[in-house]
């Protein structure tokens, strides 16, 4: 469960993070998520999540939505029968909490700034 999010900071299950994170199905956090290009998402940036075979991947594009999620990345994820939602991070946090409380294998990749 994501308890709190604000620009540059997120609290998940009692632990605070100040760098981008990924959350695998089941809730395990992978801290310090780095991308090939800081504000442009590539499919390879999501390899750990894709390998976990979630039902859905939620992408937090940043507080202001500055991270670009190209349509070809979205289509490649959907091509693996995984639903994908890309939203500003505060909305992605809300969706993650909502969907993970249901019987779904939910993963998230969250950019905390910009």
Biopython code that builds the backbone (N, CA, C, O; Angstrom):
import numpy as np
from Bio.PDB.StructureBuilder import StructureBuilder

atoms = [
    (1, "UNK", "N", (0.839, -1.175, 0.000)),
    (1, "UNK", "CA", (0.000, 0.000, 0.000)),
    (1, "UNK", "C", (0.887, 1.243, 0.000)),
    (1, "UNK", "O", (1.834, 1.351, 0.779)),
    (2, "UNK", "N", (0.562, 2.166, -0.881)),
    (2, "UNK", "CA", (1.271, 3.442, -0.908)),
    (2, "UNK", "C", (0.552, 4.365, 0.069)),
    (2, "UNK", "O", (-0.623, 4.689, -0.106)),
    (3, "UNK", "N", (1.274, 4.776, 1.086)),
    (3, "UNK", "CA", (0.676, 5.565, 2.154)),
    (3, "UNK", "C", (0.686, 7.062, 1.877)),
    (3, "UNK", "O", (-0.207, 7.790, 2.311)),
    (4, "UNK", "N", (1.706, 7.515, 1.150)),
    (4, "UNK", "CA", (1.829, 8.956, 0.927)),
    (4, "UNK", "C", (2.707, 9.207, -0.296)),
    (4, "UNK", "O", (3.689, 8.503, -0.528)),
    (5, "UNK", "N", (2.337, 10.215, -1.064)),
    (5, "UNK", "CA", (3.177, 10.672, -2.174)),
    (5, "UNK", "C", (3.155, 12.190, -2.202)),
    (5, "UNK", "O", (2.105, 12.817, -2.065)),
    (6, "UNK", "N", (4.320, 12.759, -2.380)),
    (6, "UNK", "CA", (4.449, 14.182, -2.671)),
    (6, "UNK", "C", (5.685, 14.326, -3.567)),
    (6, "UNK", "O", (6.479, 13.394, -3.687)),
    (7, "UNK", "N", (5.840, 15.463, -4.175)),
    (7, "UNK", "CA", (6.938, 15.681, -5.115)),
    (7, "UNK", "C", (8.252, 15.192, -4.511)),
    (7, "UNK", "O", (8.701, 15.698, -3.482)),
    (8, "UNK", "N", (8.863, 14.200, -5.164)),
    (8, "UNK", "CA", (10.181, 13.714, -4.756)),
    (8, "UNK", "C", (10.206, 12.736, -3.610)),
    (8, "UNK", "O", (11.287, 12.355, -3.161)),
    (9, "UNK", "N", (9.050, 12.310, -3.115)),
    (9, "UNK", "CA", (9.030, 11.429, -1.953)),
    (9, "UNK", "C", (7.786, 10.542, -1.982)),
    (9, "UNK", "O", (6.698, 10.983, -2.351)),
    (10, "UNK", "N", (7.970, 9.287, -1.588)),
    (10, "UNK", "CA", (6.848, 8.358, -1.524)),
    (10, "UNK", "C", (7.062, 7.426, -0.338)),
    (10, "UNK", "O", (8.192, 7.069, -0.007)),
    (11, "UNK", "N", (5.963, 7.040, 0.293)),
    (11, "UNK", "CA", (6.014, 6.129, 1.433)),
    (11, "UNK", "C", (5.205, 4.892, 1.088)),
    (11, "UNK", "O", (4.008, 4.972, 0.813)),
    (12, "UNK", "N", (5.886, 3.724, 1.107)),
    (12, "UNK", "CA", (5.248, 2.460, 0.762)),
    (12, "UNK", "C", (5.457, 1.497, 1.926)),
    (12, "UNK", "O", (6.589, 1.208, 2.312)),
    (13, "UNK", "N", (4.357, 1.007, 2.474)),
    (13, "UNK", "CA", (4.410, 0.052, 3.590)),
    (13, "UNK", "C", (5.376, 0.497, 4.687)),
    (13, "UNK", "O", (6.148, -0.308, 5.207)),
    (14, "UNK", "N", (5.329, 1.768, 5.030)),
    (14, "UNK", "CA", (6.124, 2.298, 6.124)),
    (14, "UNK", "C", (7.534, 2.733, 5.766)),
    (14, "UNK", "O", (8.216, 3.336, 6.594)),
    (15, "UNK", "N", (7.986, 2.444, 4.559)),
    (15, "UNK", "CA", (9.343, 2.825, 4.128)),
    (15, "UNK", "C", (9.266, 4.047, 3.220)),
    (15, "UNK", "O", (8.409, 4.123, 2.340)),
    (16, "UNK", "N", (10.168, 5.005, 3.441)),
    (16, "UNK", "CA", (10.230, 6.220, 2.635)),
    (16, "UNK", "C", (11.276, 6.084, 1.533)),
    (16, "UNK", "O", (12.356, 5.534, 1.748)),
    (17, "UNK", "N", (10.939, 6.595, 0.351)),
    (17, "UNK", "CA", (11.844, 6.586, -0.801)),
    (17, "UNK", "C", (11.889, 7.993, -1.389)),
    (17, "UNK", "O", (10.874, 8.687, -1.453)),
    (18, "UNK", "N", (13.071, 8.398, -1.812)),
    (18, "UNK", "CA", (13.227, 9.719, -2.416)),
    (18, "UNK", "C", (13.774, 9.626, -3.838)),
    (18, "UNK", "O", (14.162, 10.635, -4.428)),
    (19, "UNK", "N", (13.803, 8.436, -4.373)),
    (19, "UNK", "CA", (14.168, 8.216, -5.778)),
    (19, "UNK", "C", (13.076, 7.363, -6.409)),
    (19, "UNK", "O", (12.321, 6.691, -5.707)),
    (20, "UNK", "N", (12.997, 7.391, -7.722)),
    (20, "UNK", "CA", (11.974, 6.647, -8.442)),
    (20, "UNK", "C", (11.998, 5.178, -8.039)),
    (20, "UNK", "O", (13.049, 4.621, -7.723)),
    (21, "UNK", "N", (10.811, 4.560, -8.056)),
    (21, "UNK", "CA", (10.685, 3.170, -7.636)),
    (21, "UNK", "C", (9.842, 2.368, -8.619)),
    (21, "UNK", "O", (9.087, 2.913, -9.424)),
    (22, "UNK", "N", (10.002, 1.062, -8.519)),
    (22, "UNK", "CA", (9.090, 0.122, -9.147)),
    (22, "UNK", "C", (8.505, -0.720, -8.031)),
    (22, "UNK", "O", (9.176, -1.010, -7.040)),
    (23, "UNK", "N", (7.250, -1.110, -8.199)),
    (23, "UNK", "CA", (6.606, -2.008, -7.252)),
    (23, "UNK", "C", (6.158, -3.237, -8.034)),
    (23, "UNK", "O", (5.366, -3.138, -8.971)),
    (24, "UNK", "N", (6.676, -4.391, -7.634)),
    (24, "UNK", "CA", (6.347, -5.650, -8.290)),
    (24, "UNK", "C", (5.010, -6.177, -7.778)),
    (24, "UNK", "O", (4.568, -5.782, -6.699)),
    (25, "UNK", "N", (4.356, -7.068, -8.539)),
    (25, "UNK", "CA", (3.142, -7.688, -8.012)),
    (25, "UNK", "C", (3.439, -8.316, -6.647)),
    (25, "UNK", "O", (4.476, -8.952, -6.458)),
    (26, "UNK", "N", (2.533, -8.132, -5.721)),
    (26, "UNK", "CA", (2.766, -8.608, -4.368)),
    (26, "UNK", "C", (3.311, -7.538, -3.461)),
    (26, "UNK", "O", (3.340, -7.720, -2.244)),
    (27, "UNK", "N", (3.751, -6.405, -4.026)),
    (27, "UNK", "CA", (4.136, -5.257, -3.223)),
    (27, "UNK", "C", (5.614, -5.047, -2.964)),
    (27, "UNK", "O", (5.978, -4.074, -2.304)),
    (28, "UNK", "N", (6.492, -5.930, -3.464)),
    (28, "UNK", "CA", (7.926, -5.722, -3.228)),
    (28, "UNK", "C", (8.414, -4.506, -4.017)),
    (28, "UNK", "O", (8.165, -4.382, -5.216)),
    (29, "UNK", "N", (9.115, -3.614, -3.312)),
    (29, "UNK", "CA", (9.618, -2.373, -3.912)),
    (29, "UNK", "C", (11.034, -2.574, -4.420)),
    (29, "UNK", "O", (11.888, -3.118, -3.720)),
    (30, "UNK", "N", (11.273, -2.128, -5.645)),
    (30, "UNK", "CA", (12.626, -2.048, -6.205)),
    (30, "UNK", "C", (12.978, -0.556, -6.234)),
    (30, "UNK", "O", (12.486, 0.186, -7.083)),
    (31, "UNK", "N", (13.834, -0.124, -5.297)),
    (31, "UNK", "CA", (14.160, 1.311, -5.220)),
    (31, "UNK", "C", (15.149, 1.736, -6.302)),
    (31, "UNK", "O", (15.742, 0.905, -6.990)),
    (32, "UNK", "N", (15.308, 3.039, -6.432)),
    (32, "UNK", "CA", (16.299, 3.635, -7.337)),
    (32, "UNK", "C", (16.117, 3.196, -8.786)),
    (32, "UNK", "O", (17.074, 2.781, -9.440)),
    (33, "UNK", "N", (14.894, 3.288, -9.281)),
    (33, "UNK", "CA", (14.591, 2.912, -10.663)),
    (33, "UNK", "C", (15.204, 3.942, -11.613)),
    (33, "UNK", "O", (14.869, 5.126, -11.566)),
    (34, "UNK", "N", (16.106, 3.468, -12.473)),
    (34, "UNK", "CA", (16.751, 4.310, -13.487)),
    (34, "UNK", "C", (16.260, 3.907, -14.863)),
    (34, "UNK", "O", (15.931, 2.745, -15.102)),
    (35, "UNK", "N", (16.213, 4.872, -15.761)),
    (35, "UNK", "CA", (15.780, 4.629, -17.132)),
    (35, "UNK", "C", (16.910, 4.962, -18.110)),
    (35, "UNK", "O", (17.827, 5.718, -17.786)),
    (36, "UNK", "N", (16.828, 4.393, -19.288)),
    (36, "UNK", "CA", (17.809, 4.663, -20.334)),
    (36, "UNK", "C", (17.891, 6.165, -20.596)),
    (36, "UNK", "O", (18.980, 6.734, -20.671)),
    (37, "UNK", "N", (16.732, 6.797, -20.733)),
    (37, "UNK", "CA", (16.633, 8.248, -20.877)),
    (37, "UNK", "C", (15.735, 8.728, -19.750)),
    (37, "UNK", "O", (14.606, 8.255, -19.621)),
    (38, "UNK", "N", (16.202, 9.637, -18.949)),
    (38, "UNK", "CA", (15.493, 10.056, -17.746)),
    (38, "UNK", "C", (14.012, 10.344, -17.905)),
    (38, "UNK", "O", (13.207, 9.898, -17.088)),
    (39, "UNK", "N", (13.637, 11.082, -18.943)),
    (39, "UNK", "CA", (12.241, 11.481, -19.086)),
    (39, "UNK", "C", (11.567, 10.905, -20.319)),
    (39, "UNK", "O", (10.575, 11.445, -20.808)),
    (40, "UNK", "N", (12.114, 9.806, -20.817)),
    (40, "UNK", "CA", (11.466, 9.075, -21.905)),
    (40, "UNK", "C", (11.541, 7.594, -21.573)),
    (40, "UNK", "O", (12.626, 7.041, -21.391)),
    (41, "UNK", "N", (10.389, 6.962, -21.497)),
    (41, "UNK", "CA", (10.326, 5.558, -21.119)),
    (41, "UNK", "C", (10.625, 4.654, -22.304)),
    (41, "UNK", "O", (10.131, 4.872, -23.410)),
    (42, "UNK", "N", (11.433, 3.644, -22.058)),
    (42, "UNK", "CA", (11.719, 2.594, -23.038)),
    (42, "UNK", "C", (11.211, 1.269, -22.480)),
    (42, "UNK", "O", (11.144, 1.091, -21.264)),
    (43, "UNK", "N", (10.858, 0.355, -23.349)),
    (43, "UNK", "CA", (10.367, -0.942, -22.909)),
    (43, "UNK", "C", (11.372, -1.629, -21.986)),
    (43, "UNK", "O", (10.981, -2.265, -21.008)),
    (44, "UNK", "N", (12.659, -1.504, -22.292)),
    (44, "UNK", "CA", (13.696, -2.142, -21.467)),
    (44, "UNK", "C", (13.696, -1.611, -20.037)),
    (44, "UNK", "O", (14.136, -2.303, -19.119)),
    (45, "UNK", "N", (13.205, -0.390, -19.841)),
    (45, "UNK", "CA", (13.149, 0.203, -18.502)),
    (45, "UNK", "C", (12.186, -0.543, -17.590)),
    (45, "UNK", "O", (12.265, -0.428, -16.367)),
    (46, "UNK", "N", (11.286, -1.301, -18.179)),
    (46, "UNK", "CA", (10.255, -2.012, -17.426)),
    (46, "UNK", "C", (10.510, -3.519, -17.346)),
    (46, "UNK", "O", (9.630, -4.278, -16.939)),
    (47, "UNK", "N", (11.708, -3.948, -17.733)),
    (47, "UNK", "CA", (12.002, -5.382, -17.821)),
    (47, "UNK", "C", (11.642, -6.145, -16.552)),
    (47, "UNK", "O", (11.034, -7.211, -16.641)),
    (48, "UNK", "N", (11.995, -5.636, -15.375)),
    (48, "UNK", "CA", (11.691, -6.340, -14.127)),
    (48, "UNK", "C", (10.186, -6.518, -13.938)),
    (48, "UNK", "O", (9.733, -7.562, -13.469)),
    (49, "UNK", "N", (9.424, -5.507, -14.301)),
    (49, "UNK", "CA", (7.968, -5.610, -14.172)),
    (49, "UNK", "C", (7.395, -6.578, -15.190)),
    (49, "UNK", "O", (6.531, -7.389, -14.857)),
    (50, "UNK", "N", (7.864, -6.503, -16.420)),
    (50, "UNK", "CA", (7.370, -7.396, -17.463)),
    (50, "UNK", "C", (7.684, -8.856, -17.137)),
    (50, "UNK", "O", (6.858, -9.738, -17.375)),
    (51, "UNK", "N", (8.867, -9.109, -16.597)),
    (51, "UNK", "CA", (9.250, -10.472, -16.237)),
    (51, "UNK", "C", (8.368, -11.036, -15.122)),
    (51, "UNK", "O", (8.212, -12.252, -15.009)),
    (52, "UNK", "N", (7.797, -10.165, -14.306)),
    (52, "UNK", "CA", (6.930, -10.595, -13.198)),
    (52, "UNK", "C", (5.512, -10.937, -13.679)),
    (52, "UNK", "O", (4.706, -11.446, -12.901)),
    (53, "UNK", "N", (5.210, -10.666, -14.927)),
    (53, "UNK", "CA", (3.928, -10.991, -15.557)),
    (53, "UNK", "C", (2.707, -10.478, -14.778)),
    (53, "UNK", "O", (1.851, -11.264, -14.372)),
    (54, "UNK", "N", (2.635, -9.174, -14.575)),
    (54, "UNK", "CA", (1.458, -8.622, -13.890)),
    (54, "UNK", "C", (0.248, -8.600, -14.818)),
    (54, "UNK", "O", (0.383, -8.768, -16.030)),
    (55, "UNK", "N", (-0.924, -8.394, -14.245)),
    (55, "UNK", "CA", (-2.133, -8.168, -15.045)),
    (55, "UNK", "C", (-2.148, -6.743, -15.585)),
    (55, "UNK", "O", (-2.657, -6.469, -16.671)),
    (56, "UNK", "N", (-1.572, -5.848, -14.789)),
    (56, "UNK", "CA", (-1.602, -4.428, -15.136)),
    (56, "UNK", "C", (-0.323, -3.754, -14.653)),
    (56, "UNK", "O", (0.192, -4.070, -13.581)),
    (57, "UNK", "N", (0.178, -2.828, -15.452)),
    (57, "UNK", "CA", (1.297, -1.973, -15.057)),
    (57, "UNK", "C", (0.788, -0.538, -15.036)),
    (57, "UNK", "O", (0.216, -0.044, -16.008)),
    (58, "UNK", "N", (1.011, 0.112, -13.908)),
    (58, "UNK", "CA", (0.652, 1.517, -13.759)),
    (58, "UNK", "C", (1.943, 2.324, -13.803)),
    (58, "UNK", "O", (2.878, 2.060, -13.048)),
    (59, "UNK", "N", (1.984, 3.300, -14.685)),
    (59, "UNK", "CA", (3.171, 4.138, -14.851)),
    (59, "UNK", "C", (2.860, 5.532, -14.332)),
    (59, "UNK", "O", (1.929, 6.191, -14.795)),
    (60, "UNK", "N", (3.656, 5.968, -13.365)),
    (60, "UNK", "CA", (3.548, 7.333, -12.855)),
    (60, "UNK", "C", (4.527, 8.211, -13.611)),
    (60, "UNK", "O", (5.738, 8.008, -13.526)),
    (61, "UNK", "N", (4.018, 9.174, -14.341)),
    (61, "UNK", "CA", (4.844, 9.979, -15.246)),
    (61, "UNK", "C", (5.453, 11.210, -14.588)),
    (61, "UNK", "O", (6.039, 12.050, -15.270)),
    (62, "UNK", "N", (5.321, 11.325, -13.280)),
    (62, "UNK", "CA", (5.883, 12.450, -12.553)),
    (62, "UNK", "C", (4.797, 13.363, -12.009)),
    (62, "UNK", "O", (3.637, 13.281, -12.414)),
    (63, "UNK", "N", (5.181, 14.220, -11.101)),
    (63, "UNK", "CA", (4.241, 15.145, -10.466)),
    (63, "UNK", "C", (3.544, 16.009, -11.513)),
    (63, "UNK", "O", (2.336, 16.234, -11.435)),
    (64, "UNK", "N", (4.302, 16.487, -12.485)),
    (64, "UNK", "CA", (3.743, 17.322, -13.554)),
    (64, "UNK", "C", (3.523, 16.548, -14.853)),
    (64, "UNK", "O", (3.071, 17.118, -15.846)),
    (65, "UNK", "N", (3.840, 15.251, -14.850)),
    (65, "UNK", "CA", (3.655, 14.440, -16.046)),
    (65, "UNK", "C", (4.749, 14.602, -17.083)),
    (65, "UNK", "O", (4.492, 14.441, -18.276)),
    (66, "UNK", "N", (5.968, 14.917, -16.655)),
    (66, "UNK", "CA", (7.056, 15.227, -17.593)),
    (66, "UNK", "C", (7.648, 14.009, -18.299)),
    (66, "UNK", "O", (8.268, 14.158, -19.352)),
    (67, "UNK", "N", (7.472, 12.802, -17.743)),
    (67, "UNK", "CA", (8.064, 11.624, -18.379)),
    (67, "UNK", "C", (7.194, 11.177, -19.556)),
    (67, "UNK", "O", (5.999, 10.927, -19.404)),
    (68, "UNK", "N", (7.811, 11.083, -20.715)),
    (68, "UNK", "CA", (7.133, 10.666, -21.945)),
    (68, "UNK", "C", (6.988, 9.153, -21.967)),
    (68, "UNK", "O", (7.946, 8.420, -21.720)),
    (69, "UNK", "N", (5.773, 8.693, -22.267)),
    (69, "UNK", "CA", (5.507, 7.260, -22.435)),
    (69, "UNK", "C", (5.062, 7.080, -23.883)),
    (69, "UNK", "O", (3.885, 7.254, -24.198)),
    (70, "UNK", "N", (6.004, 6.729, -24.770)),
    (70, "UNK", "CA", (5.668, 6.608, -26.193)),
    (70, "UNK", "C", (4.599, 5.538, -26.457)),
    (70, "UNK", "O", (4.540, 4.520, -25.768)),
    (71, "UNK", "N", (3.776, 5.786, -27.446)),
    (71, "UNK", "CA", (2.697, 4.848, -27.781)),
    (71, "UNK", "C", (3.241, 3.467, -28.147)),
    (71, "UNK", "O", (2.582, 2.460, -27.890)),
    (72, "UNK", "N", (4.438, 3.409, -28.746)),
    (72, "UNK", "CA", (4.990, 2.095, -29.105)),
    (72, "UNK", "C", (5.343, 1.280, -27.860)),
    (72, "UNK", "O", (5.298, 0.051, -27.901)),
    (73, "UNK", "N", (5.690, 1.938, -26.764)),
    (73, "UNK", "CA", (5.949, 1.227, -25.495)),
    (73, "UNK", "C", (4.634, 0.686, -24.950)),
    (73, "UNK", "O", (4.560, -0.468, -24.528)),
    (74, "UNK", "N", (3.598, 1.516, -24.958)),
    (74, "UNK", "CA", (2.281, 1.085, -24.481)),
    (74, "UNK", "C", (1.791, -0.107, -25.304)),
    (74, "UNK", "O", (1.309, -1.092, -24.743)),
    (75, "UNK", "N", (1.908, -0.024, -26.611)),
    (75, "UNK", "CA", (1.451, -1.115, -27.479)),
    (75, "UNK", "C", (2.256, -2.399, -27.263)),
    (75, "UNK", "O", (1.693, -3.493, -27.305)),
    (76, "UNK", "N", (3.551, -2.278, -27.035)),
    (76, "UNK", "CA", (4.380, -3.459, -26.774)),
    (76, "UNK", "C", (3.971, -4.136, -25.471)),
    (76, "UNK", "O", (3.972, -5.364, -25.386)),
    (77, "UNK", "N", (3.624, -3.356, -24.467)),
    (77, "UNK", "CA", (3.158, -3.923, -23.198)),
    (77, "UNK", "C", (1.823, -4.621, -23.409)),
    (77, "UNK", "O", (1.630, -5.752, -22.964)),
    (78, "UNK", "N", (0.915, -3.954, -24.078)),
    (78, "UNK", "CA", (-0.403, -4.549, -24.356)),
    (78, "UNK", "C", (-0.267, -5.813, -25.200)),
    (78, "UNK", "O", (-1.066, -6.741, -25.070)),
    (79, "UNK", "N", (0.748, -5.848, -26.067)),
    (79, "UNK", "CA", (1.006, -7.031, -26.881)),
    (79, "UNK", "C", (1.402, -8.246, -26.060)),
    (79, "UNK", "O", (1.377, -9.370, -26.560)),
    (80, "UNK", "N", (1.768, -8.028, -24.800)),
    (80, "UNK", "CA", (2.095, -9.121, -23.881)),
    (80, "UNK", "C", (0.900, -9.444, -22.975)),
    (80, "UNK", "O", (1.047, -10.090, -21.938)),
    (81, "UNK", "N", (-0.280, -8.983, -23.387)),
    (81, "UNK", "CA", (-1.531, -9.189, -22.640)),
    (81, "UNK", "C", (-1.486, -8.586, -21.242)),
    (81, "UNK", "O", (-2.033, -9.140, -20.289)),
    (82, "UNK", "N", (-0.822, -7.442, -21.142)),
    (82, "UNK", "CA", (-0.749, -6.705, -19.883)),
    (82, "UNK", "C", (-1.424, -5.356, -20.105)),
    (82, "UNK", "O", (-1.095, -4.634, -21.046)),
    (83, "UNK", "N", (-2.355, -5.031, -19.247)),
    (83, "UNK", "CA", (-3.000, -3.726, -19.307)),
    (83, "UNK", "C", (-1.996, -2.682, -18.820)),
    (83, "UNK", "O", (-1.182, -2.967, -17.942)),
    (84, "UNK", "N", (-2.050, -1.492, -19.377)),
    (84, "UNK", "CA", (-1.120, -0.434, -18.957)),
    (84, "UNK", "C", (-1.873, 0.884, -18.824)),
    (84, "UNK", "O", (-2.678, 1.252, -19.678)),
    (85, "UNK", "N", (-1.589, 1.580, -17.730)),
    (85, "UNK", "CA", (-2.164, 2.903, -17.491)),
    (85, "UNK", "C", (-1.033, 3.852, -17.154)),
    (85, "UNK", "O", (-0.254, 3.585, -16.239)),
    (86, "UNK", "N", (-0.930, 4.952, -17.873)),
    (86, "UNK", "CA", (0.087, 5.970, -17.604)),
    (86, "UNK", "C", (-0.626, 7.245, -17.171)),
    (86, "UNK", "O", (-1.469, 7.784, -17.888)),
    (87, "UNK", "N", (-0.265, 7.713, -15.980)),
    (87, "UNK", "CA", (-0.900, 8.901, -15.399)),
    (87, "UNK", "C", (0.136, 9.704, -14.633)),
    (87, "UNK", "O", (1.207, 9.191, -14.309)),
    (88, "UNK", "N", (-0.177, 10.965, -14.342)),
    (88, "UNK", "CA", (0.661, 11.725, -13.420)),
    (88, "UNK", "C", (0.765, 10.898, -12.138)),
    (88, "UNK", "O", (-0.163, 10.170, -11.785)),
    (89, "UNK", "N", (1.887, 11.012, -11.453)),
    (89, "UNK", "CA", (2.168, 10.083, -10.362)),
    (89, "UNK", "C", (1.130, 10.130, -9.249)),
    (89, "UNK", "O", (0.813, 9.085, -8.681)),
    (90, "UNK", "N", (0.591, 11.287, -8.917)),
    (90, "UNK", "CA", (-0.415, 11.309, -7.850)),
    (90, "UNK", "C", (-1.641, 10.497, -8.234)),
    (90, "UNK", "O", (-2.236, 9.854, -7.369)),
    (91, "UNK", "N", (-2.039, 10.503, -9.500)),
    (91, "UNK", "CA", (-3.162, 9.694, -9.976)),
    (91, "UNK", "C", (-2.760, 8.220, -10.069)),
    (91, "UNK", "O", (-3.562, 7.337, -9.765)),
    (92, "UNK", "N", (-1.527, 7.955, -10.487)),
    (92, "UNK", "CA", (-1.033, 6.570, -10.552)),
    (92, "UNK", "C", (-1.037, 5.931, -9.166)),
    (92, "UNK", "O", (-1.368, 4.754, -9.027)),
    (93, "UNK", "N", (-0.674, 6.694, -8.150)),
    (93, "UNK", "CA", (-0.688, 6.194, -6.765)),
    (93, "UNK", "C", (-2.108, 5.802, -6.363)),
    (93, "UNK", "O", (-2.322, 4.737, -5.784)),
    (94, "UNK", "N", (-3.068, 6.654, -6.668)),
    (94, "UNK", "CA", (-4.465, 6.357, -6.345)),
    (94, "UNK", "C", (-4.930, 5.077, -7.049)),
    (94, "UNK", "O", (-5.566, 4.218, -6.439)),
    (95, "UNK", "N", (-4.604, 4.966, -8.336)),
    (95, "UNK", "CA", (-4.987, 3.774, -9.098)),
    (95, "UNK", "C", (-4.309, 2.519, -8.553)),
    (95, "UNK", "O", (-4.940, 1.468, -8.438)),
    (96, "UNK", "N", (-3.030, 2.630, -8.219)),
    (96, "UNK", "CA", (-2.310, 1.477, -7.672)),
    (96, "UNK", "C", (-3.001, 0.985, -6.395)),
    (96, "UNK", "O", (-3.266, -0.210, -6.256)),
    (97, "UNK", "N", (-3.287, 1.878, -5.484)),
    (97, "UNK", "CA", (-3.931, 1.473, -4.234)),
    (97, "UNK", "C", (-5.305, 0.853, -4.482)),
    (97, "UNK", "O", (-5.669, -0.146, -3.861)),
    (98, "UNK", "N", (-6.050, 1.452, -5.386)),
    (98, "UNK", "CA", (-7.385, 0.942, -5.700)),
    (98, "UNK", "C", (-7.312, -0.455, -6.327)),
    (98, "UNK", "O", (-8.001, -1.372, -5.879)),
    (99, "UNK", "N", (-6.488, -0.615, -7.352)),
    (99, "UNK", "CA", (-6.443, -1.880, -8.081)),
    (99, "UNK", "C", (-5.728, -2.994, -7.312)),
    (99, "UNK", "O", (-6.090, -4.164, -7.439)),
    (100, "UNK", "N", (-4.728, -2.642, -6.525)),
    (100, "UNK", "CA", (-4.012, -3.686, -5.785)),
    (100, "UNK", "C", (-4.844, -4.223, -4.621)),
    (100, "UNK", "O", (-4.546, -5.292, -4.088)),
    (101, "UNK", "N", (-5.878, -3.491, -4.227)),
    (101, "UNK", "CA", (-6.755, -3.980, -3.166)),
    (101, "UNK", "C", (-7.757, -5.000, -3.710)),
    (101, "UNK", "O", (-8.461, -5.656, -2.942)),
    (102, "UNK", "N", (-7.817, -5.127, -5.019)),
    (102, "UNK", "CA", (-8.687, -6.116, -5.657)),
    (102, "UNK", "C", (-7.834, -7.336, -5.995)),
    (102, "UNK", "O", (-6.633, -7.351, -5.725)),
    (103, "UNK", "N", (-8.437, -8.329, -6.567)),
    (103, "UNK", "CA", (-7.716, -9.564, -6.873)),
    (103, "UNK", "C", (-7.018, -9.446, -8.234)),
    (103, "UNK", "O", (-7.354, -10.160, -9.179)),
    (104, "UNK", "N", (-6.041, -8.535, -8.317)),
    (104, "UNK", "CA", (-5.291, -8.311, -9.557)),
    (104, "UNK", "C", (-3.813, -8.301, -9.241)),
    (104, "UNK", "O", (-3.411, -7.889, -8.153)),
    (105, "UNK", "N", (-2.991, -8.755, -10.190)),
    (105, "UNK", "CA", (-1.537, -8.678, -10.071)),
    (105, "UNK", "C", (-1.118, -7.334, -10.644)),
    (105, "UNK", "O", (-0.995, -7.173, -11.858)),
    (106, "UNK", "N", (-0.900, -6.373, -9.757)),
    (106, "UNK", "CA", (-0.632, -4.995, -10.152)),
    (106, "UNK", "C", (0.839, -4.679, -9.908)),
    (106, "UNK", "O", (1.403, -5.036, -8.874)),
    (107, "UNK", "N", (1.451, -4.002, -10.879)),
    (107, "UNK", "CA", (2.828, -3.514, -10.752)),
    (107, "UNK", "C", (2.811, -2.017, -11.062)),
    (107, "UNK", "O", (1.900, -1.514, -11.719)),
    (108, "UNK", "N", (3.835, -1.321, -10.575)),
    (108, "UNK", "CA", (3.904, 0.114, -10.822)),
    (108, "UNK", "C", (5.337, 0.551, -11.058)),
    (108, "UNK", "O", (6.273, -0.002, -10.479)),
    (109, "UNK", "N", (5.497, 1.542, -11.909)),
    (109, "UNK", "CA", (6.771, 2.211, -12.154)),
    (109, "UNK", "C", (6.491, 3.688, -11.938)),
    (109, "UNK", "O", (5.726, 4.298, -12.685)),
    (110, "UNK", "N", (7.119, 4.268, -10.904)),
    (110, "UNK", "CA", (6.725, 5.600, -10.476)),
    (110, "UNK", "C", (7.884, 6.591, -10.499)),
    (110, "UNK", "O", (8.881, 6.424, -9.796)),
    (111, "UNK", "N", (7.732, 7.620, -11.320)),
    (111, "UNK", "CA", (8.676, 8.741, -11.377)),
    (111, "UNK", "C", (8.196, 9.756, -10.341)),
    (111, "UNK", "O", (7.046, 10.191, -10.404)),
    (112, "UNK", "N", (9.034, 10.135, -9.407)),
    (112, "UNK", "CA", (8.590, 10.916, -8.255)),
    (112, "UNK", "C", (8.687, 12.425, -8.415)),
    (112, "UNK", "O", (8.019, 13.162, -7.689)),
    (113, "UNK", "N", (9.501, 12.900, -9.347)),
    (113, "UNK", "CA", (9.644, 14.346, -9.517)),
    (113, "UNK", "C", (9.029, 14.778, -10.838)),
    (113, "UNK", "O", (8.222, 14.045, -11.409)),
    (114, "UNK", "N", (9.383, 15.917, -11.316)),
    (114, "UNK", "CA", (8.974, 16.499, -12.608)),
    (114, "UNK", "C", (7.571, 16.120, -13.025)),
    (114, "UNK", "O", (7.107, 16.540, -14.085)),
]
sb = StructureBuilder()
sb.init_structure("model")
sb.init_model(0)
sb.init_chain("A")
sb.init_seg("    ")
for serial, (resi, resn, name, xyz) in enumerate(atoms, 1):
    if name == "N":
        sb.init_residue(resn, " ", resi, " ")
    sb.init_atom(name, np.array(xyz, "f"), 0.0, 1.0, " ", f" {name:<3s}", serial, name[0])
structure = sb.get_structure()
